[in-house]
Amino acid sequence: MDILGPRGQPLVIILGEGHREELFLYTKVALDYFISINEISNHALPIAPAIHLLPASTNLLRFPGKIEIYSSEMGEKLIISDTGNNRILVTDIHGNIEHVIGGYNPGYKDGNFKETKFNAPQGTCVLNEMIYVADNENHAIRKIDLRKQTVTTVAGTGKQGHDYKGGKFGTDQTLSSPWDVTIYHYNSGKATVPILLIAIAGTHQIWALFLEDTIWWKNKLYKAGTCVAIVGNGQEGNRNNSYPHAASLAQPSGLTISQEYNVAFFADSESSSIRQIHLEDGKVSTLCGADKNPQNLHDFGDIDGTRHTAKLQHPLGITWNSAQQKIYIADTYNHKIKKVDLAGNCKTLYGVGKPSDMFSFDEPSGLVINSSGETLFVADTNNHSIRKIDLKNKTISSISFVLLIEDDDNVNEEYTFDTLINANGGKLTISFEIIFEGDLKLNSEAPQKWSLSLPKDTWMAKSLSGSLTTPTSIHIPKGSECNDLRFILDIITCNINECTPKKILVVFKVQQNVDGPRTVTEHKKIIIKK
């Protein structure tokens, strides 16, 4: 993090996380100084959250961060971390949604799929119909039970910790920005024991949550539920070592396992490298990228090559292709998909090196290979899309998702209106006017939008989304029942101190009968009191 002065001059650089007190100290001193020389303005700055810059339609992913795949009795399923919407989606490989878990508003709550809350979830993995989630900004590991359709917390307290050792049980153990998870099946000689490995970006470490009583490195016994640091000394760096706690990592953000080689590979984002943990003893080494100098975290680039001659830039995603014996990399800041073999030979496969939505990529952050090793699914984060890459035919396509309209729990206010139209069908034109009571107003510099959900496929609309000032027309076919026409108004409101996004659900109950008019115009005033 760079702290800049009012004229853009650099004041201090802070690396990594866990510098809260230093940040407050530097900021206070800088403010006092620049106020004393009259270089600080006190005028308010309206916020413009990135989430509000997206199109109004609710039928979109928002900054999907990770993607996972698993085999069920009903075929292969995708698990999508819809990070910007604070939810997990479970779909088939064609994009048909089977479960929506959590949603829109961030929070920290266990419960059923509708009431549970996440906060910017990232990596997931599956064990026996249980999905483990790195709930990043809740600093917790959550478990989704697909059979019971419930979510529970299995590690973390919901608050960021600064513990570099761990060793406590489950929800007594604090964590710091978990970014990815994977299951390692450890062969103890007597049985195969699952261990949940966690990429902890905040303290630059790899942790383990022991799901069963396990005797592991140096014959140490870990009781079921123990959550402990296993690799990394907590200091940000690129230092390899034969002793796992002597190695230094730099914001590990992606994890994958090669069971056949007994190795965990991880995307070490701040060192711009792919590194590996030899799971028989914890030895850490570099596969490709980075610099030989363990203190140099700025040796990034976009170069195909071998080991240290290959250059990446802040890779966040990684997956092991067992069929090809290769690792696929989401080279995030280079907007590319690359692959590397076990000798460290790294090669670009897809992407043009700059943001694009035309089947290139814009900061892809997660990826996963299917069981045959022939199809790669990519979380194309800043394009708000999931891409499907056919590795055999070398084609790229987008998966289309039709997400559910916002649940009532995810909106700030709800309004319901009745309208009547002829049983033989007709045209309904709708527009909105926002009226405030109190000191609220619309942010004139931010887009104000609506999106529409039609009750049936036979209903047609001029547009399913648009600007708040633009009316829309709906063509309603012949019918006799009452149907709900649902709008989401996606707006930014401001008072003298701050600006806040709001979602407003507007439901038109459209009744059709023989006495109704064929053409109806509805201009609705939406009064917001707070």
KOLSE-787886 format. One record per residue (C-alpha): residue in three letters; x, y, z. Coordinates in steps of 0.2 Angstrom, whole numbers, plus 2048, in hexadecimal, padded with zeros to 3 digits. Layout:
<pts>
[pt 'ALA'; [X; Y; Z]];
...
</pts>
This chain:
<pts>
[pt 'MET'; [800; 800; 800]];
[pt 'ASP'; [806; 811; 7FB]];
[pt 'ILE'; [801; 820; 806]];
[pt 'LEU'; [801; 830; 7FB]];
[pt 'GLY'; [801; 842; 800]];
[pt 'PRO'; [7F4; 84F; 7FA]];
[pt 'ARG'; [7FF; 853; 7EA]];
[pt 'GLY'; [801; 841; 7E6]];
[pt 'GLN'; [812; 840; 7EF]];
[pt 'PRO'; [817; 82F; 7F6]];
[pt 'LEU'; [818; 82F; 809]];
[pt 'VAL'; [81A; 81D; 80E]];
[pt 'ILE'; [819; 80B; 807]];
[pt 'ILE'; [811; 7FD; 812]];
[pt 'LEU'; [813; 7EB; 80C]];
[pt 'GLY'; [807; 7DD; 810]];
[pt 'GLU'; [7F9; 7DD; 81D]];
[pt 'GLY'; [7F9; 7DF; 830]];
[pt 'HIS'; [7FF; 7F1; 831]];
[pt 'ARG'; [7EF; 7F9; 838]];
[pt 'GLU'; [7F8; 803; 846]];
[pt 'GLU'; [805; 809; 83A]];
[pt 'LEU'; [7F8; 80E; 82E]];
[pt 'PHE'; [7EF; 819; 83B]];
[pt 'LEU'; [7FF; 820; 841]];
[pt 'TYR'; [805; 826; 830]];
[pt 'THR'; [7F4; 82C; 82B]];
[pt 'LYS'; [7F2; 837; 83B]];
[pt 'VAL'; [804; 83E; 839]];
[pt 'ALA'; [801; 842; 827]];
[pt 'LEU'; [7F0; 84A; 829]];
[pt 'ASP'; [7F7; 855; 838]];
[pt 'TYR'; [805; 85B; 82D]];
[pt 'PHE'; [7FC; 85F; 81D]];
[pt 'ILE'; [7EE; 867; 827]];
[pt 'SER'; [7FB; 872; 82F]];
[pt 'ILE'; [801; 878; 81E]];
[pt 'ASN'; [7EF; 87A; 817]];
[pt 'GLU'; [7F0; 86C; 80A]];
[pt 'ILE'; [7E1; 862; 810]];
[pt 'SER'; [7CF; 865; 809]];
[pt 'ASN'; [7C0; 85F; 814]];
[pt 'HIS'; [7B4; 85D; 805]];
[pt 'ALA'; [7AB; 84D; 805]];
[pt 'LEU'; [7AF; 840; 7F7]];
[pt 'PRO'; [7A1; 835; 7F2]];
[pt 'ILE'; [7A5; 822; 7F1]];
[pt 'ALA'; [7A2; 819; 7E1]];
[pt 'PRO'; [7A4; 806; 7E6]];
[pt 'ALA'; [7AA; 7FB; 7D8]];
[pt 'ILE'; [79B; 7F0; 7DA]];
[pt 'HIS'; [790; 7FE; 7D4]];
[pt 'LEU'; [799; 801; 7C4]];
[pt 'LEU'; [792; 7F0; 7BD]];
[pt 'PRO'; [783; 7EF; 7B2]];
[pt 'ALA'; [773; 7EF; 7BC]];
[pt 'SER'; [76D; 7DE; 7B8]];
[pt 'THR'; [76D; 7D2; 7C6]];
[pt 'ASN'; [770; 7C3; 7BA]];
[pt 'LEU'; [783; 7C6; 7BB]];
[pt 'LEU'; [792; 7C0; 7C5]];
[pt 'ARG'; [79B; 7CD; 7CE]];
[pt 'PHE'; [7AE; 7CB; 7CF]];
[pt 'PRO'; [7AE; 7B8; 7D0]];
[pt 'GLY'; [7BF; 7B4; 7D9]];
[pt 'LYS'; [7C0; 7A1; 7D9]];
[pt 'ILE'; [7B8; 792; 7D1]];
[pt 'GLU'; [7B9; 77F; 7D6]];
[pt 'ILE'; [7B2; 76F; 7CE]];
[pt 'TYR'; [7AC; 75F; 7D6]];
[pt 'SER'; [7A4; 74F; 7D1]];
[pt 'SER'; [793; 74A; 7D8]];
[pt 'GLU'; [787; 73C; 7D5]];
[pt 'MET'; [77E; 748; 7C8]];
[pt 'GLY'; [78E; 74D; 7BF]];
[pt 'GLU'; [79B; 75A; 7C0]];
[pt 'LYS'; [797; 76A; 7C9]];
[pt 'LEU'; [79F; 77B; 7CA]];
[pt 'ILE'; [7A1; 785; 7DA]];
[pt 'ILE'; [7A3; 798; 7D6]];
[pt 'SER'; [7A8; 7A4; 7E3]];
[pt 'ASP'; [79E; 7B3; 7DE]];
[pt 'THR'; [7A9; 7BE; 7E8]];
[pt 'GLY'; [7A1; 7CF; 7E5]];
[pt 'ASN'; [790; 7C8; 7E9]];
[pt 'ASN'; [796; 7C0; 7F9]];
[pt 'ARG'; [78F; 7AF; 7F4]];
[pt 'ILE'; [793; 79E; 7EE]];
[pt 'LEU'; [78B; 797; 7DE]];
[pt 'VAL'; [789; 784; 7DB]];
[pt 'THR'; [785; 780; 7C8]];
[pt 'ASP'; [787; 773; 7BC]];
[pt 'ILE'; [794; 775; 7AE]];
[pt 'HIS'; [788; 77D; 7A3]];
[pt 'GLY'; [784; 78B; 7AF]];
[pt 'ASN'; [773; 785; 7B6]];
[pt 'ILE'; [773; 78B; 7C8]];
[pt 'GLU'; [76F; 77E; 7D5]];
[pt 'HIS'; [773; 788; 7E5]];
[pt 'VAL'; [775; 79A; 7EA]];
[pt 'ILE'; [77E; 79B; 7FB]];
[pt 'GLY'; [77E; 7AC; 803]];
[pt 'GLY'; [77C; 7BC; 7F9]];
[pt 'TYR'; [77F; 7CE; 7F5]];
[pt 'ASN'; [781; 7D6; 806]];
[pt 'PRO'; [791; 7D1; 80F]];
[pt 'GLY'; [790; 7CA; 821]];
[pt 'TYR'; [795; 7BC; 82C]];
[pt 'LYS'; [787; 7B0; 830]];
[pt 'ASP'; [785; 79D; 830]];
[pt 'GLY'; [774; 795; 82C]];
[pt 'ASN'; [76B; 78F; 81D]];
[pt 'PHE'; [76F; 793; 80B]];
[pt 'LYS'; [764; 7A3; 80B]];
[pt 'GLU'; [768; 7AA; 81C]];
[pt 'THR'; [77B; 7A7; 81C]];
[pt 'LYS'; [787; 7B5; 818]];
[pt 'PHE'; [799; 7B6; 811]];
[pt 'ASN'; [7A5; 7C4; 80E]];
[pt 'ALA'; [7AE; 7C3; 7FE]];
[pt 'PRO'; [7B0; 7B0; 7FD]];
[pt 'GLN'; [7BF; 7AA; 7F4]];
[pt 'GLY'; [7C6; 798; 7F1]];
[pt 'THR'; [7BB; 788; 7F4]];
[pt 'CYS'; [7BE; 775; 7F4]];
[pt 'VAL'; [7B3; 766; 7F7]];
[pt 'LEU'; [7B4; 757; 802]];
[pt 'ASN'; [7A5; 74B; 803]];
[pt 'GLU'; [798; 757; 7FE]];
[pt 'MET'; [79F; 764; 809]];
[pt 'ILE'; [7A5; 774; 802]];
[pt 'TYR'; [7B3; 77D; 80B]];
[pt 'VAL'; [7B4; 790; 808]];
[pt 'ALA'; [7C2; 79D; 80B]];
[pt 'ASP'; [7B6; 7AB; 811]];
[pt 'ASN'; [7C4; 7B8; 80E]];
[pt 'GLU'; [7BE; 7C8; 816]];
[pt 'ASN'; [7B5; 7BE; 825]];
[pt 'HIS'; [7C7; 7B6; 828]];
[pt 'ALA'; [7BE; 7A6; 82A]];
[pt 'ILE'; [7BC; 794; 822]];
[pt 'ARG'; [7AA; 790; 81F]];
[pt 'LYS'; [7A2; 77F; 81B]];
[pt 'ILE'; [793; 77C; 810]];
[pt 'ASP'; [78A; 76C; 812]];
[pt 'LEU'; [781; 769; 802]];
[pt 'ARG'; [776; 75C; 809]];
[pt 'LYS'; [76F; 766; 818]];
[pt 'GLN'; [771; 776; 80E]];
[pt 'THR'; [779; 77F; 81D]];
[pt 'VAL'; [789; 789; 820]];
[pt 'THR'; [794; 788; 82F]];
[pt 'THR'; [7A4; 790; 834]];
[pt 'VAL'; [7B2; 784; 837]];
[pt 'ALA'; [7C1; 78F; 83A]];
[pt 'GLY'; [7C3; 7A2; 83E]];
[pt 'THR'; [7BA; 7AE; 849]];
[pt 'GLY'; [7B4; 7BB; 83C]];
[pt 'LYS'; [7C1; 7C7; 840]];
[pt 'GLN'; [7D3; 7C9; 839]];
[pt 'GLY'; [7E1; 7C1; 844]];
[pt 'HIS'; [7F3; 7C3; 844]];
[pt 'ASP'; [7F8; 7B2; 84B]];
[pt 'TYR'; [807; 7AA; 842]];
[pt 'LYS'; [806; 799; 84B]];
[pt 'GLY'; [7F4; 794; 84E]];
[pt 'GLY'; [7F0; 784; 856]];
[pt 'LYS'; [7DF; 788; 85D]];
[pt 'PHE'; [7CF; 77E; 859]];
[pt 'GLY'; [7C4; 784; 84B]];
[pt 'THR'; [7BA; 794; 84F]];
[pt 'ASP'; [7C6; 798; 85D]];
[pt 'GLN'; [7D4; 79B; 851]];
[pt 'THR'; [7D6; 7AC; 848]];
[pt 'LEU'; [7DB; 7AD; 836]];
[pt 'SER'; [7E1; 7BB; 82A]];
[pt 'SER'; [7DA; 7BC; 818]];
[pt 'PRO'; [7D8; 7A9; 813]];
[pt 'TRP'; [7D8; 7A9; 800]];
[pt 'ASP'; [7D8; 797; 7FA]];
[pt 'VAL'; [7D5; 786; 801]];
[pt 'THR'; [7D8; 774; 7FB]];
[pt 'ILE'; [7D7; 763; 802]];
[pt 'TYR'; [7E7; 758; 804]];
[pt 'HIS'; [7E4; 746; 806]];
[pt 'TYR'; [7F2; 740; 812]];
[pt 'ASN'; [7F7; 72E; 811]];
[pt 'SER'; [7FC; 72A; 823]];
[pt 'GLY'; [801; 718; 81F]];
[pt 'LYS'; [7F2; 712; 828]];
[pt 'ALA'; [7E4; 71D; 821]];
[pt 'THR'; [7E2; 72C; 815]];
[pt 'VAL'; [7DE; 73B; 81F]];
[pt 'PRO'; [7D7; 74B; 818]];
[pt 'ILE'; [7DF; 75C; 81C]];
[pt 'LEU'; [7D9; 76D; 817]];
[pt 'LEU'; [7E7; 778; 811]];
[pt 'ILE'; [7E4; 78B; 812]];
[pt 'ALA'; [7ED; 799; 809]];
[pt 'ILE'; [7ED; 7A7; 816]];
[pt 'ALA'; [7F2; 7B6; 80C]];
[pt 'GLY'; [7F1; 7C2; 81B]];
[pt 'THR'; [800; 7BA; 825]];
[pt 'HIS'; [808; 7B3; 815]];
[pt 'GLN'; [807; 7A1; 81B]];
[pt 'ILE'; [7FF; 790; 817]];
[pt 'TRP'; [7F4; 789; 825]];
[pt 'ALA'; [7EB; 778; 828]];
[pt 'LEU'; [7DB; 774; 82F]];
[pt 'PHE'; [7DC; 762; 835]];
[pt 'LEU'; [7CB; 75A; 832]];
[pt 'GLU'; [7D0; 74A; 83B]];
[pt 'ASP'; [7DC; 745; 848]];
[pt 'THR'; [7ED; 745; 83E]];
[pt 'ILE'; [7FF; 740; 842]];
[pt 'TRP'; [809; 74B; 835]];
[pt 'TRP'; [81A; 753; 833]];
[pt 'LYS'; [826; 74D; 840]];
[pt 'ASN'; [819; 741; 847]];
[pt 'LYS'; [810; 750; 84F]];
[pt 'LEU'; [7FD; 74C; 854]];
[pt 'TYR'; [7F0; 759; 84F]];
[pt 'LYS'; [7DF; 756; 856]];
[pt 'ALA'; [7D0; 758; 84A]];
[pt 'GLY'; [7CB; 76A; 849]];
[pt 'THR'; [7DC; 771; 84C]];
[pt 'CYS'; [7E1; 780; 841]];
[pt 'VAL'; [7F3; 784; 840]];
[pt 'ALA'; [801; 78C; 835]];
[pt 'ILE'; [80B; 77F; 82C]];
[pt 'VAL'; [815; 789; 81F]];
[pt 'GLY'; [81C; 79B; 820]];
[pt 'ASN'; [824; 7A6; 82E]];
[pt 'GLY'; [817; 7B4; 82B]];
[pt 'GLN'; [824; 7C0; 824]];
[pt 'GLU'; [820; 7C5; 812]];
[pt 'GLY'; [82E; 7BE; 806]];
[pt 'ASN'; [833; 7B2; 7F9]];
[pt 'ARG'; [83F; 7A7; 804]];
[pt 'ASN'; [83F; 794; 801]];
[pt 'ASN'; [844; 788; 80E]];
[pt 'SER'; [845; 776; 813]];
[pt 'TYR'; [83D; 77B; 823]];
[pt 'PRO'; [82B; 780; 820]];
[pt 'HIS'; [82A; 78D; 82E]];
[pt 'ALA'; [83A; 795; 828]];
[pt 'ALA'; [833; 799; 817]];
[pt 'SER'; [82C; 7A9; 813]];
[pt 'LEU'; [81D; 7AB; 807]];
[pt 'ALA'; [814; 7BA; 7FF]];
[pt 'GLN'; [801; 7BA; 800]];
[pt 'PRO'; [7FE; 7A9; 7FA]];
[pt 'SER'; [7ED; 7AA; 7F1]];
[pt 'GLY'; [7EB; 799; 7E7]];
[pt 'LEU'; [7ED; 787; 7EC]];
[pt 'THR'; [7ED; 777; 7E3]];
[pt 'ILE'; [7F2; 765; 7E7]];
[pt 'SER'; [7FB; 758; 7DD]];
[pt 'GLN'; [7F7; 748; 7E7]];
[pt 'GLU'; [802; 73D; 7DC]];
[pt 'TYR'; [811; 748; 7DF]];
[pt 'ASN'; [80D; 74C; 7F1]];
[pt 'VAL'; [80F; 75E; 7EE]];
[pt 'ALA'; [804; 76E; 7F1]];
[pt 'PHE'; [807; 77C; 7E4]];
[pt 'PHE'; [802; 78E; 7E9]];
[pt 'ALA'; [801; 79E; 7E0]];
[pt 'ASP'; [80C; 7AA; 7EA]];
[pt 'SER'; [804; 7BA; 7E3]];
[pt 'GLU'; [810; 7C8; 7EA]];
[pt 'SER'; [820; 7BF; 7E5]];
[pt 'SER'; [817; 7BB; 7D4]];
[pt 'SER'; [81C; 7A9; 7D4]];
[pt 'ILE'; [816; 797; 7D5]];
[pt 'ARG'; [81D; 78E; 7E4]];
[pt 'GLN'; [81C; 77C; 7EB]];
[pt 'ILE'; [81B; 774; 7FC]];
[pt 'HIS'; [822; 762; 7FD]];
[pt 'LEU'; [815; 75A; 808]];
[pt 'GLU'; [81F; 74C; 80F]];
[pt 'ASP'; [82A; 759; 819]];
[pt 'GLY'; [824; 76B; 815]];
[pt 'LYS'; [833; 770; 80A]];
[pt 'VAL'; [82F; 780; 800]];
[pt 'SER'; [836; 783; 7EF]];
[pt 'THR'; [832; 78E; 7E0]];
[pt 'LEU'; [82B; 787; 7D0]];
[pt 'CYS'; [82B; 796; 7C5]];
[pt 'GLY'; [82B; 7A9; 7C5]];
[pt 'ALA'; [832; 7B5; 7D2]];
[pt 'ASP'; [844; 7BA; 7D6]];
[pt 'LYS'; [852; 7AF; 7DE]];
[pt 'ASN'; [854; 7BD; 7EB]];
[pt 'PRO'; [847; 7B9; 7F8]];
[pt 'GLN'; [845; 7CC; 7FD]];
[pt 'ASN'; [841; 7D1; 7EB]];
[pt 'LEU'; [82E; 7D1; 7E9]];
[pt 'HIS'; [82E; 7DC; 7DA]];
[pt 'ASP'; [835; 7D1; 7CD]];
[pt 'PHE'; [825; 7CE; 7C3]];
[pt 'GLY'; [822; 7CF; 7B0]];
[pt 'ASP'; [81A; 7C5; 7A2]];
[pt 'ILE'; [827; 7B9; 79B]];
[pt 'ASP'; [826; 7A7; 796]];
[pt 'GLY'; [835; 79D; 79C]];
[pt 'THR'; [83C; 791; 7A9]];
[pt 'ARG'; [83C; 793; 7BC]];
[pt 'HIS'; [843; 7A4; 7C0]];
[pt 'THR'; [844; 7AA; 7AE]];
[pt 'ALA'; [831; 7A8; 7AD]];
[pt 'LYS'; [828; 7B8; 7B3]];
[pt 'LEU'; [816; 7B9; 7BA]];
[pt 'GLN'; [80C; 7C8; 7C1]];
[pt 'HIS'; [802; 7C5; 7D1]];
[pt 'PRO'; [7FB; 7B4; 7CD]];
[pt 'LEU'; [7EB; 7B0; 7D7]];
[pt 'GLY'; [7E5; 79F; 7D0]];
[pt 'ILE'; [7ED; 78E; 7CE]];
[pt 'THR'; [7E7; 77D; 7C9]];
[pt 'TRP'; [7EF; 76C; 7C7]];
[pt 'ASN'; [7EB; 762; 7B7]];
[pt 'SER'; [7EF; 750; 7BC]];
[pt 'ALA'; [7EC; 74A; 7AA]];
[pt 'GLN'; [7F9; 755; 7A2]];
[pt 'GLN'; [804; 756; 7B2]];
[pt 'LYS'; [804; 769; 7B0]];
[pt 'ILE'; [7FE; 778; 7BB]];
[pt 'TYR'; [7F3; 785; 7B3]];
[pt 'ILE'; [7F5; 797; 7BA]];
[pt 'ALA'; [7EA; 7A6; 7BA]];
[pt 'ASP'; [7F7; 7B3; 7B8]];
[pt 'THR'; [7EC; 7C0; 7BE]];
[pt 'TYR'; [7F4; 7D1; 7BB]];
[pt 'ASN'; [7FB; 7CB; 7AA]];
[pt 'HIS'; [7E9; 7C7; 7A5]];
[pt 'LYS'; [7EF; 7B6; 79F]];
[pt 'ILE'; [7ED; 7A3; 7A2]];
[pt 'LYS'; [7FD; 79A; 7A2]];
[pt 'LYS'; [804; 788; 7A6]];
[pt 'VAL'; [813; 782; 7AE]];
[pt 'ASP'; [81A; 770; 7AE]];
[pt 'LEU'; [823; 768; 7BD]];
[pt 'ALA'; [834; 76D; 7B6]];
[pt 'GLY'; [82F; 780; 7B7]];
[pt 'ASN'; [82C; 783; 7A5]];
[pt 'CYS'; [81F; 790; 7A4]];
[pt 'LYS'; [815; 795; 794]];
[pt 'THR'; [807; 7A1; 790]];
[pt 'LEU'; [7F7; 798; 789]];
[pt 'TYR'; [7E9; 7A6; 788]];
[pt 'GLY'; [7E8; 7B8; 78B]];
[pt 'VAL'; [7EF; 7C8; 782]];
[pt 'GLY'; [7F7; 7D0; 791]];
[pt 'LYS'; [7EA; 7DE; 794]];
[pt 'PRO'; [7D8; 7DF; 79A]];
[pt 'SER'; [7CB; 7D9; 78E]];
[pt 'ASP'; [7BA; 7D1; 78E]];
[pt 'MET'; [7BC; 7CA; 77C]];
[pt 'PHE'; [7C1; 7B9; 783]];
[pt 'SER'; [7D1; 7BF; 788]];
[pt 'PHE'; [7D1; 7C2; 79B]];
[pt 'ASP'; [7D0; 7D0; 7A8]];
[pt 'GLU'; [7D9; 7CB; 7B8]];
[pt 'PRO'; [7D4; 7B9; 7B9]];
[pt 'SER'; [7D6; 7B3; 7CB]];
[pt 'GLY'; [7D1; 7A1; 7CB]];
[pt 'LEU'; [7D0; 791; 7C0]];
[pt 'VAL'; [7CD; 77F; 7C1]];
[pt 'ILE'; [7CF; 770; 7B6]];
[pt 'ASN'; [7C1; 762; 7B3]];
[pt 'SER'; [7C4; 750; 7B7]];
[pt 'SER'; [7C9; 74B; 7A5]];
[pt 'GLY'; [7D6; 759; 7A5]];
[pt 'GLU'; [7CE; 760; 794]];
[pt 'THR'; [7C4; 76F; 79A]];
[pt 'LEU'; [7CA; 77E; 7A4]];
[pt 'PHE'; [7BE; 789; 7AD]];
[pt 'VAL'; [7C4; 79B; 7B1]];
[pt 'ALA'; [7BD; 7A8; 7BD]];
[pt 'ASP'; [7C0; 7B7; 7B2]];
[pt 'THR'; [7BE; 7C3; 7C1]];
[pt 'ASN'; [7BE; 7D5; 7B9]];
[pt 'ASN'; [7B3; 7CF; 7AA]];
[pt 'HIS'; [7A7; 7C8; 7B7]];
[pt 'SER'; [7A6; 7B8; 7AD]];
[pt 'ILE'; [7AA; 7A5; 7AE]];
[pt 'ARG'; [7B4; 7A0; 79E]];
[pt 'LYS'; [7B5; 78E; 798]];
[pt 'ILE'; [7C5; 789; 78F]];
[pt 'ASP'; [7C5; 779; 784]];
[pt 'LEU'; [7D7; 774; 785]];
[pt 'LYS'; [7D6; 767; 777]];
[pt 'ASN'; [7CD; 773; 76A]];
[pt 'LYS'; [7D5; 783; 772]];
[pt 'THR'; [7C4; 78C; 772]];
[pt 'ILE'; [7BE; 798; 77F]];
[pt 'SER'; [7AC; 79B; 783]];
[pt 'SER'; [7A2; 7A4; 791]];
[pt 'ILE'; [796; 79B; 79D]];
[pt 'SER'; [785; 7A3; 79E]];
[pt 'PHE'; [77D; 7A4; 7AF]];
[pt 'VAL'; [76B; 7A9; 7B2]];
[pt 'LEU'; [76C; 7AE; 7C4]];
[pt 'LEU'; [75D; 7B0; 7D0]];
[pt 'ILE'; [755; 7C1; 7D2]];
[pt 'GLU'; [75B; 7C9; 7E3]];
[pt 'ASP'; [753; 7C1; 7F2]];
[pt 'ASP'; [749; 7CD; 7FD]];
[pt 'ASP'; [756; 7CC; 80B]];
[pt 'ASN'; [763; 7D4; 7FF]];
[pt 'VAL'; [75A; 7E4; 7FC]];
[pt 'ASN'; [759; 7F4; 807]];
[pt 'GLU'; [747; 7F8; 803]];
[pt 'GLU'; [738; 7F0; 7FB]];
[pt 'TYR'; [729; 7F8; 7F2]];
[pt 'THR'; [71A; 7EF; 7EA]];
[pt 'PHE'; [70D; 7F7; 7DE]];
[pt 'ASP'; [6FE; 7F0; 7D5]];
[pt 'THR'; [6FA; 7F2; 7C3]];
[pt 'LEU'; [6ED; 7EC; 7B7]];
[pt 'ILE'; [6EE; 7E7; 7A4]];
[pt 'ASN'; [6E3; 7DE; 798]];
[pt 'ALA'; [6E1; 7CB; 798]];
[pt 'ASN'; [6E5; 7CB; 785]];
[pt 'GLY'; [6F6; 7D3; 789]];
[pt 'GLY'; [6FD; 7E4; 787]];
[pt 'LYS'; [70B; 7F0; 78A]];
[pt 'LEU'; [711; 7F6; 79B]];
[pt 'THR'; [71E; 805; 79C]];
[pt 'ILE'; [726; 808; 7AD]];
[pt 'SER'; [731; 816; 7B3]];
[pt 'PHE'; [738; 81C; 7C4]];
[pt 'GLU'; [73B; 82B; 7CE]];
[pt 'ILE'; [745; 82B; 7DE]];
[pt 'ILE'; [73F; 837; 7EC]];
[pt 'PHE'; [748; 839; 7FC]];
[pt 'GLU'; [743; 83F; 80D]];
[pt 'GLY'; [751; 846; 817]];
[pt 'ASP'; [762; 84B; 811]];
[pt 'LEU'; [765; 83C; 805]];
[pt 'LYS'; [767; 83F; 7F3]];
[pt 'LEU'; [76D; 835; 7E3]];
[pt 'ASN'; [77F; 836; 7DF]];
[pt 'SER'; [780; 840; 7CF]];
[pt 'GLU'; [791; 838; 7CA]];
[pt 'ALA'; [78C; 826; 7CC]];
[pt 'PRO'; [781; 81B; 7C1]];
[pt 'GLN'; [76F; 818; 7C7]];
[pt 'LYS'; [768; 808; 7C0]];
[pt 'TRP'; [75A; 7FC; 7BF]];
[pt 'SER'; [758; 7EA; 7BA]];
[pt 'LEU'; [749; 7E0; 7B6]];
[pt 'SER'; [744; 7CE; 7B9]];
[pt 'LEU'; [735; 7C7; 7AE]];
[pt 'PRO'; [729; 7BA; 7B6]];
[pt 'LYS'; [728; 7B0; 7A6]];
[pt 'ASP'; [732; 7AD; 796]];
[pt 'THR'; [723; 7B2; 78B]];
[pt 'TRP'; [724; 7C4; 793]];
[pt 'MET'; [72F; 7D0; 789]];
[pt 'ALA'; [738; 7DF; 78E]];
[pt 'LYS'; [741; 7ED; 784]];
[pt 'SER'; [74F; 7EB; 790]];
[pt 'LEU'; [753; 7E1; 7A0]];
[pt 'SER'; [75E; 7EF; 7A7]];
[pt 'GLY'; [761; 802; 7A5]];
[pt 'SER'; [763; 813; 7AD]];
[pt 'LEU'; [758; 819; 7BA]];
[pt 'THR'; [752; 827; 7AF]];
[pt 'THR'; [74E; 81B; 7A0]];
[pt 'PRO'; [73C; 813; 7A0]];
[pt 'THR'; [73A; 802; 79A]];
[pt 'SER'; [72B; 7F9; 791]];
[pt 'ILE'; [725; 7E8; 794]];
[pt 'HIS'; [71A; 7DE; 787]];
[pt 'ILE'; [70E; 7D3; 791]];
[pt 'PRO'; [706; 7C4; 788]];
[pt 'LYS'; [6F5; 7BD; 78A]];
[pt 'GLY'; [6F1; 7B7; 79C]];
[pt 'SER'; [6E5; 7B8; 7AA]];
[pt 'GLU'; [6F0; 7B5; 7BA]];
[pt 'CYS'; [6FA; 7C2; 7C5]];
[pt 'ASN'; [70C; 7C2; 7C2]];
[pt 'ASP'; [71B; 7CB; 7CB]];
[pt 'LEU'; [726; 7D6; 7C1]];
[pt 'ARG'; [735; 7DA; 7CC]];
[pt 'PHE'; [741; 7E9; 7CA]];
[pt 'ILE'; [751; 7EC; 7D4]];
[pt 'LEU'; [756; 7FE; 7D5]];
[pt 'ASP'; [769; 7FF; 7D7]];
[pt 'ILE'; [76D; 810; 7DD]];
[pt 'ILE'; [77A; 81A; 7E7]];
[pt 'THR'; [774; 827; 7F4]];
[pt 'CYS'; [77E; 834; 7FD]];
[pt 'ASN'; [77C; 83F; 80C]];
[pt 'ILE'; [788; 84D; 812]];
[pt 'ASN'; [794; 840; 819]];
[pt 'GLU'; [794; 830; 80E]];
[pt 'CYS'; [78D; 827; 7FF]];
[pt 'THR'; [784; 816; 801]];
[pt 'PRO'; [77E; 80A; 7F4]];
[pt 'LYS'; [76C; 804; 7F5]];
[pt 'LYS'; [762; 7F6; 7ED]];
[pt 'ILE'; [74F; 7F9; 7EC]];
[pt 'LEU'; [743; 7EB; 7E7]];
[pt 'VAL'; [734; 7F1; 7DE]];
[pt 'VAL'; [727; 7E4; 7DA]];
[pt 'PHE'; [718; 7E7; 7CE]];
[pt 'LYS'; [70A; 7DB; 7D0]];
[pt 'VAL'; [703; 7DA; 7BF]];
[pt 'GLN'; [6F1; 7D4; 7BE]];
[pt 'GLN'; [6E9; 7D0; 7AD]];
[pt 'ASN'; [6D6; 7D0; 7AA]];
[pt 'VAL'; [6CA; 7D4; 79C]];
[pt 'ASP'; [6C7; 7E6; 7A2]];
[pt 'GLY'; [6D9; 7EB; 7A3]];
[pt 'PRO'; [6E0; 7F8; 797]];
[pt 'ARG'; [6EC; 7F2; 789]];
[pt 'THR'; [6F9; 800; 78C]];
[pt 'VAL'; [6FE; 805; 79E]];
[pt 'THR'; [70B; 812; 7A3]];
[pt 'GLU'; [712; 811; 7B5]];
[pt 'HIS'; [71D; 81F; 7BC]];
[pt 'LYS'; [721; 81B; 7CE]];
[pt 'LYS'; [728; 826; 7DB]];
[pt 'ILE'; [733; 81D; 7E7]];
[pt 'ILE'; [734; 826; 7F7]];
[pt 'ILE'; [744; 822; 801]];
[pt 'LYS'; [743; 828; 813]];
[pt 'LYS'; [755; 823; 819]];
</pts>
